[in-house]
């Protein structure tokens, strides 16, 4: 399917999972045939009764059914079956394909649907080759039946500060990062920049805009934690339902300070996909970590580093400063203990103390965003980003004060004493 048509597809993740499975199945079935297995045929009669014509029709479906056990052991089978099991009207697809709907859970329906889908891809064929046209036709039939009665809403928004190497990076559950120039049916101006990246979200949801807002905010959080370029959503999103006209929606995404871009290579796509999934699942709604994460993001949205300074200090205070103190007591040494090797802790501790002192001067109006100030605040933000990211990923215990104090109490090795 052409990239320009992607927003019209209901489920890109399912499409890609099935494509991977069909490619593997083609190799497996072709190997069976080359090994001597034969596709059975049936003799059918056509034409008038007085002058009948006979022809042979390959029973591809039967050939596939006899090898279901082998196909189920292919590496791509579990992902394809899991994606299929989530479809809203999978029994409708089985009925359309003339298949019996098995009793039981959705996974049984998915197994039957995978067999039916393979039969549809190679209907009346004797050569098992992955042909894109056959696959797309079979997939269109699947979506038409499985999403009957569902409303498809699509939301697009530019992602500033992120350049992707691939044309598309699927992130799961209808969300993808797409190179803007591959979208032909998009709002005016969105595709002008050949390097621009767009977040594309397709939803079958009666509360699509509310759901989209939540999903896009989680994406922005993940991107800000992913890279110090702090990629962010643009100020405007566009939405439409079932091919209607695009409508503009204002996003409260703040201001992204001018800086470099994050280049996402093909090798980094899987790590980013896993990281976005972790952030979506593990971001807390309340508590110190949630409050600190929000203050960190507010710092990312400020127009200057001086304005971001207090947000980031407050984020650090929520995680690491003494809870019974109104100031930043023990923030510097605890942050240095977690973020720096022992021989570099003193330097980082001093830099955090400089940032704390800088805030007092900024309150008095004595600070301007010079390169030295930018560097100092950037270091502070980088440390907070690393701590928040590692806590959300499970690499750091959320009890950061206890963790830092334990590190500070460890004896100094003799060579460093």
C-alpha positions in Angstrom: 0.0 0.0 0.0 1.3 3.5 -0.9 2.4 5.7 2.0 0.0 8.3 0.8 -2.9 6.1 1.7 -1.7 5.1 5.1 -4.1 7.4 7.1 -7.1 5.5 5.5 -5.9 2.2 6.9 -7.6 1.1 10.1 -4.7 -0.9 11.6 -1.1 -0.4 10.3 0.4 -2.7 13.0 -1.9 -5.6 12.0 -1.1 -5.0 8.3 2.7 -5.2 8.9 2.3 -8.2 11.2 0.3 -10.1 8.6 2.7 -9.1 5.8 5.6 -10.6 7.8 3.7 -13.8 8.5 2.6 -14.2 4.9 6.2 -13.7 3.7 7.4 -16.5 6.0 4.4 -18.7 5.1 5.2 -18.3 1.4 8.8 -19.6 2.0 7.5 -22.5 4.1 4.8 -23.5 1.7 7.1 -23.2 -1.4 9.6 -25.4 0.4 6.9 -28.0 1.0 6.1 -28.0 -2.7 9.7 -28.2 -3.8 10.1 -31.1 -1.4 7.4 -33.1 -3.3 4.1 -32.1 -1.7 1.4 -31.5 -4.3 -1.5 -29.1 -4.2 -4.7 -31.1 -4.7 -7.2 -30.2 -7.5 -10.8 -30.6 -8.1 -12.5 -31.1 -11.5 -15.3 -28.5 -12.1 -17.8 -28.3 -14.9 -18.5 -25.0 -16.7 -20.5 -24.0 -19.7 -23.7 -25.4 -21.1 -25.0 -28.9 -20.1 -25.0 -29.9 -23.8 -21.4 -28.9 -24.3 -19.8 -28.8 -20.8 -16.2 -27.6 -20.3 -14.1 -29.0 -17.6 -11.2 -27.4 -15.7 -9.1 -28.1 -12.7 -9.2 -25.8 -9.7 -6.4 -25.9 -7.1 -7.6 -26.6 -3.6 -5.1 -24.3 -2.0 -7.1 -23.9 1.2 -7.0 -27.6 1.9 -3.2 -27.7 1.2 -2.7 -24.9 3.7 -5.1 -26.4 6.3 -3.0 -29.6 6.3 0.1 -27.6 7.3 -1.4 -25.4 10.0 0.8 -27.0 12.6 4.0 -26.1 10.7 2.8 -22.6 9.9 1.9 -22.0 13.6 5.6 -22.5 14.5 6.8 -19.7 12.3 8.4 -16.8 14.3 5.9 -14.3 12.9 2.8 -16.3 13.8 2.3 -15.2 17.5 2.4 -11.5 16.7 0.0 -11.9 13.8 -2.4 -14.0 15.8 -2.3 -11.6 18.8 -3.1 -8.6 16.5 -5.9 -10.5 14.8 -7.5 -11.4 18.2 -8.0 -7.7 19.0 -10.2 -7.0 16.0 -13.8 -6.0 16.8 -15.6 -8.3 14.3 -13.4 -11.2 13.5 -16.3 -13.7 13.4 -17.8 -11.6 10.6 -14.6 -12.1 8.5 -14.8 -15.9 9.1 -18.4 -15.9 8.0 -17.6 -13.9 4.9 -14.9 -16.4 4.0 -17.3 -19.3 4.4 -15.6 -20.6 7.6 -17.1 -22.0 10.7 -16.7 -19.7 13.7 -15.1 -21.7 16.4 -16.5 -21.6 19.9 -14.4 -20.2 22.7 -12.0 -17.3 23.1 -10.8 -14.7 20.6 -7.5 -16.5 20.1 -9.3 -19.5 18.5 -11.0 -17.0 16.2 -7.6 -15.6 15.3 -6.1 -19.0 14.5 -9.0 -19.7 12.2 -8.8 -16.3 10.6 -5.1 -16.7 9.9 -5.8 -19.9 8.0 -8.6 -18.2 6.1 -6.4 -15.2 5.3 -3.7 -17.4 3.8 -6.3 -19.1 1.7 -7.6 -15.8 0.5 -4.1 -14.5 -0.4 -3.4 -17.6 -2.6 -6.9 -18.4 -3.7 -6.7 -20.4 -7.0 -2.9 -20.1 -7.0 -0.4 -23.0 -7.2 2.8 -20.9 -6.6 3.4 -19.7 -3.1 5.0 -16.3 -3.7 4.4 -13.1 -1.7 2.6 -10.8 -4.2 1.8 -7.4 -2.8 -1.3 -6.9 -4.9 -2.8 -10.2 -3.7 -1.9 -9.4 -0.1 -3.4 -5.9 -0.2 -6.6 -7.2 -1.7 -6.9 -9.9 0.9 -6.1 -7.4 3.7 -8.7 -4.9 2.4 -11.3 -7.6 2.6 -10.3 -8.5 6.1 -10.5 -4.9 7.3 -13.8 -4.3 5.5 -15.4 -7.3 7.4 -13.6 -7.0 10.7 -14.3 -3.2 11.1 -17.8 -3.2 9.8 -19.8 -0.5 11.5 -16.6 1.1 13.1 -15.8 4.8 12.6 -12.2 5.6 11.7 -10.8 8.9 13.0 -7.4 10.1 12.0 -5.3 12.7 13.8 -2.1 14.2 12.4 0.3 16.6 14.1 3.9 17.6 13.2 6.7 16.5 15.5 9.3 19.2 15.8 12.9 18.3 16.4 12.7 14.7 15.2 13.9 13.4 11.8 13.3 9.7 11.0 15.3 7.7 8.5 12.5 5.4 7.5 9.3 6.5 5.7 7.3 5.2 8.7 7.9 4.0 12.2 4.9 2.2 13.6 4.6 2.6 17.4 1.6 0.3 17.9 -2.1 0.6 18.4 -2.7 2.9 15.4 0.1 5.3 16.2 3.0 5.9 13.8 5.7 8.4 13.0 5.7 9.2 9.3 7.8 11.3 7.0 5.5 14.1 6.0 6.3 14.1 2.3 4.9 10.6 1.9 1.4 11.8 2.8 -0.4 13.1 -0.3 -3.8 13.5 1.4 -2.8 15.8 4.2 -3.7 19.4 5.3 -2.1 22.1 3.3 1.4 23.1 4.4 2.0 20.0 6.5 4.1 18.2 3.8 6.2 21.2 2.6 9.3 20.3 4.5 10.9 17.1 3.0 12.5 16.2 6.4 9.4 16.9 8.5 8.0 14.2 10.7 4.3 13.7 11.4 2.6 11.7 14.2 -0.3 9.8 12.6 -2.9 8.3 14.9 -5.8 6.2 13.6 -8.6 5.3 16.1 -11.9 3.4 16.1 -13.3 5.2 19.1 -16.4 7.2 19.9 -14.3 9.6 22.0 -11.5 9.8 19.4 -10.3 13.3 20.1 -10.1 12.8 23.9 -8.2 9.5 23.3 -6.0 11.1 20.8 -5.1 13.9 23.2 -4.0 11.4 25.8 -2.0 9.2 23.4 -0.2 12.2 21.9 0.7 13.6 25.3 2.2 10.3 26.2 4.2 10.3 22.9 5.5 13.8 23.6 6.6 12.7 27.1 8.4 9.7 25.7 10.2 11.8 23.0 11.3 14.4 25.5 12.8 11.7 27.7 14.3 9.9 24.8 16.7 12.6 23.5 18.2 15.9 24.7 16.9 17.6 21.6 13.5 17.4 23.3 11.3 16.7 20.3 7.8 18.1 20.8 4.5 18.1 19.1 3.6 21.2 17.0 1.1 23.8 18.2 -1.7 22.4 15.9 -3.2 19.0 15.1 -5.6 18.1 12.3 -8.4 15.6 12.7 -11.1 14.0 10.5 -13.5 11.1 10.5 -14.0 8.6 7.7 -12.5 10.9 5.0 -14.3 14.1 5.9 -12.6 17.5 5.7 -9.7 18.2 8.0 -10.4 20.3 11.1 -7.6 22.2 13.0 -7.2 21.6 16.8 -5.0 23.7 19.0 -2.6 21.7 21.2 -1.3 23.1 24.5 2.2 21.8 23.8 4.1 24.9 24.9 7.2 26.3 23.1 10.1 24.2 21.9 13.4 26.1 22.4 15.5 26.3 19.3 18.0 23.5 19.2 19.3 20.6 17.2 17.2 17.7 15.9 17.1 14.1 17.0 17.8 11.7 14.1 16.1 8.4 14.5 18.0 5.7 12.6 16.4 2.4 11.5 18.4 0.6 14.2 16.9 2.8 16.9 13.2 2.2 15.9 12.7 -0.9 18.0 14.2 0.6 21.1 12.1 3.8 20.7 9.0 1.6 20.1 9.7 -0.3 23.3 10.4 2.9 25.2 7.2 4.6 24.1 5.3 1.5 25.3 7.0 1.6 28.7 6.2 5.3 29.2 2.6 4.8 28.2 2.2 1.9 30.7 4.3 3.2 33.6 3.8 7.0 33.7 2.2 7.6 37.1 -0.9 9.8 37.5 -0.1 11.1 41.0 2.7 11.3 43.5 6.2 12.8 43.5 7.3 11.1 40.3 4.3 12.3 38.4 4.7 15.8 39.7 8.4 15.8 39.0 7.8 14.6 35.4 5.3 17.3 34.8 7.7 20.0 36.1 10.4 18.6 33.9 8.1 18.9 30.8 7.1 22.4 31.8 10.8 23.2 31.7 11.1 21.8 28.2 8.3 24.2 27.2 9.7 27.4 28.5 11.0 30.0 26.0 14.4 30.3 27.5 16.8 28.3 29.7 16.5 30.8 32.5 12.8 30.3 32.6 13.3 26.5 32.6 15.7 26.6 35.5 13.2 26.8 38.3 11.0 24.1 36.8 13.9 21.7 36.6 15.1 22.5 40.1 11.6 21.9 41.5 11.5 18.6 39.6 14.8 17.6 41.3 13.6 18.8 44.6 10.5 16.6 44.4 12.6 13.5 43.8 15.7 14.1 45.9 15.7 17.0 48.3 14.8 16.6 52.0 11.0 16.4 52.4 11.0 18.3 55.6 12.9 21.3 54.1 11.4 24.1 51.9 14.6 24.4 50.0 17.0 22.2 48.0 18.8 20.6 50.9 20.9 17.5 49.8 19.6 17.8 46.2 23.1 18.5 44.7 24.9 15.6 46.4 22.1 13.1 45.9 21.7 13.9 42.2 25.5 13.7 41.7 25.6 10.3 43.5 23.0 8.8 41.1 24.2 10.5 37.9 28.0 10.6 38.1 30.8 8.1 38.7 32.5 8.6 42.1 35.4 10.5 40.7 33.1 12.9 38.9 30.6 13.4 41.7 32.2 16.5 43.1 32.2 18.3 39.8 28.5 17.6 39.2 27.6 18.5 42.7 29.2 21.9 42.3 27.4 22.4 39.0 24.0 21.7 40.6 24.9 24.1 43.4 25.7 26.7 40.8 22.3 26.2 39.3 20.7 26.7 42.6 22.6 29.9 43.2 21.7 31.0 39.6 18.0 30.8 40.4 18.4 33.3 43.2 20.1 35.7 40.7 17.5 35.1 38.1 14.8 36.1 40.5 16.5 39.4 41.0 16.7 39.9 37.2 20.5 39.6 37.0 20.7 36.6 34.7 20.6 36.5 30.9 20.6 33.3 28.7 24.3 33.4 27.8 26.0 30.3 26.4 27.4 29.5 29.9 23.9 29.7 31.4 22.5 27.6 28.6 25.2 24.9 29.3 24.6 24.9 33.0 20.8 24.5 32.8 21.2 22.0 30.0 23.4 19.8 32.3 20.8 20.0 35.0 18.0 19.0 32.6 20.1 16.2 31.2 20.6 14.7 34.7 16.8 14.9 35.4 16.0 13.4 32.1 18.3 10.4 32.8 16.8 9.9 36.3 13.2 10.1 35.1 13.9 7.8 32.2 15.6 5.2 34.3 12.9 5.2 36.9 10.1 4.8 34.3 12.1 2.0 32.6 12.7 0.2 35.9 16.5 0.7 35.9 16.3 2.8 39.1 14.4 2.3 42.3 11.7 5.0 42.7 13.0 5.5 46.3 15.7 7.8 45.0 16.6 9.5 48.3 17.3 6.1 49.9 19.2 5.0 46.9 21.4 8.1 46.7 22.1 8.1 50.5 23.1 4.4 50.2 25.6 5.3 47.4 27.0 8.2 49.5 27.6 5.9 52.5 29.6 3.4 50.5 33.3 3.4 51.5 35.7 5.2 49.2 38.1 2.7 47.4 41.7 3.0 48.5 42.9 4.2 45.1 40.5 7.2 45.3 41.0 8.0 49.0 
